[in-house]
Amino acid sequence: MASQRIFVADASHQLRTPLTALRLSLDNIADGVDDAFVREDVEQATTEVVRMSRLVNGLLVLARAEAKVTAAEPLPLGDIVRERLSVWRPAADERGVRIAFDGGPDGGPTVLAGPGHLDQVLDNVLSNALEVSPDGGTITVRVEPGADEVVLSVLDEGPGMTDQEKSRAFDRFWRGHGLTGRSGSGLGLSVVRQLVTDDGGTVALRDAPSGGLCVSISLRAAARSGG
């Protein structure tokens, strides 16, 4: 298993550079082409390169997470969520999708997580939520602090998942019928579970009150310093 993880990490790392170069080459070709049919072919090729890049990045994240290369440390969950939402709001605005955040004031609760883990978790969950959200819908992100754990929930208004789909959603390369399939790699929720589990937390899929999906992530609360 260790040698397999090393191979996946090495292979993924080596593939990133040529994929980036290929993407740049396609962009240059598109800029210099007037033929609509050729431009359409180039755009389709670019879409596939982007999809493969996300797949490679997902494999690299999984390999690194499985190797437990980072130790958990106290991090301000509210600040991290706000920062990632600021990145995703422009994409949501293009679709008329509203992102609502219920996280309280200031930095919010402090949780134990590996540096960069929560960013990747949020990016994967928000990407999925935006992909299945209807135009004009709402994605709700909620932070609920507790004594020993903090629950981070992302609720969408998409088609949701059946119980059978929920049971398979964390399998690698599995993609549900609710996704458009244009950019998904089938690794998003696998990455989420791996990173959350490594940080000592849990992740569960539930039905949202709106009929969509609720991704519920329980994280370890950092011990408060005594006063």
C-alpha positions in Angstrom: 0.0 0.0 0.0 2.8 2.4 0.9 4.6 1.8 -2.5 1.3 2.3 -4.3 0.7 5.6 -2.6 4.3 6.7 -3.5 3.6 5.7 -7.1 0.3 7.6 -7.3 1.9 10.7 -5.7 4.9 10.6 -8.0 2.9 9.9 -11.1 0.4 12.7 -10.3 3.2 15.1 -9.6 4.9 14.3 -12.9 1.7 14.7 -14.9 0.8 18.2 -13.6 3.5 20.0 -15.6 2.7 18.5 -19.1 -1.0 19.0 -18.4 -0.4 22.7 -17.6 1.7 23.1 -20.7 -1.0 21.4 -22.8 -3.6 23.8 -21.4 -1.5 26.8 -22.2 -0.9 25.5 -25.8 -4.6 25.0 -26.3 -5.3 28.5 -25.0 -2.8 29.9 -27.5 -4.3 28.0 -30.4 -7.8 29.2 -29.4 -6.6 32.8 -29.4 -5.3 32.5 -33.0 -8.2 30.6 -34.6 -11.0 32.2 -36.5 -12.7 29.0 -37.7 -15.7 28.3 -35.5 -15.5 24.5 -35.9 -11.8 24.4 -35.0 -12.4 26.7 -32.0 -15.2 24.3 -30.8 -12.8 21.4 -31.0 -10.1 23.3 -29.1 -12.6 24.2 -26.4 -13.7 20.6 -26.0 -10.1 19.5 -25.8 -9.4 22.2 -23.2 -12.4 21.0 -21.1 -11.0 17.5 -21.1 -7.5 18.8 -20.1 -9.1 20.7 -17.2 -11.0 17.6 -16.1 -7.8 15.5 -16.2 -5.9 18.1 -14.3 -8.6 18.0 -11.5 -8.4 14.2 -11.5 -4.6 14.3 -11.2 -4.8 16.9 -8.4 -7.3 14.8 -6.6 -5.1 11.8 -6.8 -2.2 13.8 -5.5 -4.2 15.1 -2.6 -5.4 11.6 -1.7 -1.8 10.2 -1.8 -0.5 13.0 0.4 -3.4 12.7 2.8 -3.0 8.9 3.1 0.7 9.5 3.9 -0.4 11.9 6.7 2.2 14.4 5.8 0.8 17.2 8.0 -0.2 17.2 11.7 -3.4 18.9 12.9 -3.1 22.3 14.5 -5.6 24.9 15.9 -7.2 26.8 13.0 -10.0 29.5 12.9 -12.8 27.7 11.1 -14.9 30.8 10.5 -12.1 32.8 8.9 -11.2 29.9 6.6 -14.8 29.4 5.5 -15.2 33.2 4.8 -12.1 33.2 2.7 -13.1 30.2 0.6 -16.6 31.6 0.1 -15.1 34.8 -1.2 -13.4 32.7 -3.9 -16.5 30.8 -4.8 -19.1 33.6 -4.8 -18.1 35.0 -8.3 -18.8 31.5 -9.8 -22.1 31.3 -7.9 -23.1 34.8 -9.0 -22.7 33.8 -12.7 -25.4 31.2 -12.1 -27.6 33.4 -9.9 -26.9 31.1 -7.0 -26.7 32.7 -3.5 -24.3 31.5 -0.9 -25.5 32.1 2.6 -23.1 31.8 5.6 -24.3 31.3 9.2 -21.1 31.2 11.1 -21.3 33.8 13.8 -19.0 36.8 14.3 -15.2 37.1 14.3 -13.0 34.1 13.6 -15.5 31.6 14.8 -14.6 28.4 16.7 -11.1 27.0 16.5 -10.8 23.4 15.2 -7.9 20.9 14.9 -7.0 20.3 11.3 -4.0 20.0 9.0 -2.9 23.2 7.3 -4.7 23.4 4.0 -7.0 20.5 4.7 -10.1 22.7 5.4 -9.5 24.7 2.2 -9.5 21.5 0.1 -12.5 20.1 1.9 -14.5 23.3 1.4 -13.5 23.6 -2.3 -14.6 20.0 -3.0 -17.9 20.3 -1.2 -18.7 23.8 -2.6 -17.8 22.7 -6.1 -20.3 19.7 -5.8 -23.0 21.9 -4.3 -22.6 24.5 -7.0 -22.7 21.9 -9.8 -26.0 20.5 -8.6 -27.7 23.8 -7.6 -30.5 25.1 -9.8 -30.1 28.6 -11.2 -31.3 31.0 -8.6 -30.9 28.5 -5.8 -29.2 28.9 -2.4 -26.2 27.1 -0.9 -26.2 27.4 2.9 -23.0 27.0 4.9 -23.4 26.7 8.6 -21.0 26.4 11.5 -22.3 25.0 14.8 -19.7 25.0 17.7 -19.9 22.5 20.5 -17.8 21.7 23.6 -15.8 18.8 21.9 -16.6 19.2 18.3 -17.7 21.7 15.7 -20.1 20.8 12.9 -19.6 22.4 9.5 -22.6 21.8 7.2 -23.1 22.7 3.5 -26.7 22.4 2.3 -27.7 22.7 -1.4 -31.1 22.7 -3.2 -30.1 20.2 -5.8 -31.7 16.8 -6.6 -30.2 15.2 -3.4 -29.2 11.5 -3.2 -30.9 8.3 -2.6 -29.8 6.1 0.3 -28.0 3.9 -2.2 -26.2 6.8 -3.7 -25.2 8.1 -0.3 -23.7 4.7 0.6 -21.5 4.9 -2.5 -20.8 8.6 -2.7 -17.4 8.3 -0.9 -16.1 5.6 -3.3 -13.3 6.8 -5.6 -14.4 7.7 -9.1 -18.1 7.3 -8.3 -20.2 10.0 -9.7 -23.9 10.5 -9.0 -26.6 11.1 -11.5 -27.2 14.6 -10.2 -23.8 15.8 -11.4 -23.4 17.3 -14.8 -20.2 15.4 -15.3 -18.5 18.2 -17.1 -15.8 18.7 -14.6 -16.2 16.1 -11.9 -13.5 13.5 -11.3 -15.4 11.3 -8.9 -12.7 12.0 -6.3 -14.2 15.0 -4.5 -16.0 13.3 -1.6 -13.2 10.7 -1.3 -10.7 13.6 -0.8 -13.1 15.2 1.7 -13.5 12.0 3.8 -9.7 11.2 3.7 -8.7 14.7 4.9 -11.5 14.9 7.6 -10.7 11.4 8.9 -7.0 12.2 9.1 -7.9 15.2 11.2 -9.9 13.0 13.6 -13.3 14.1 12.3 -16.2 12.5 10.5 -18.3 13.3 7.5 -21.9 12.2 6.7 -24.4 12.8 4.0 -28.0 13.7 4.9 -31.2 15.0 3.3 -31.4 18.8 3.4 -34.7 20.3 4.5 -34.9 21.9 1.0 -34.8 18.4 -0.6 -31.2 18.7 -1.6 -28.1 17.3 0.1 -26.5 18.2 3.4 -22.8 17.4 3.8 -22.2 17.4 7.6 -18.6 17.5 8.7 -17.7 17.1 12.4 -14.3 18.5 13.4 -12.5 18.3 16.7 -12.7 21.5 18.7 -9.4 22.9 19.8 -8.9 23.1 23.6 -9.5 26.6 24.8 -6.7 28.3 26.7 -7.4 29.0 30.3 -7.8 32.5 31.4 
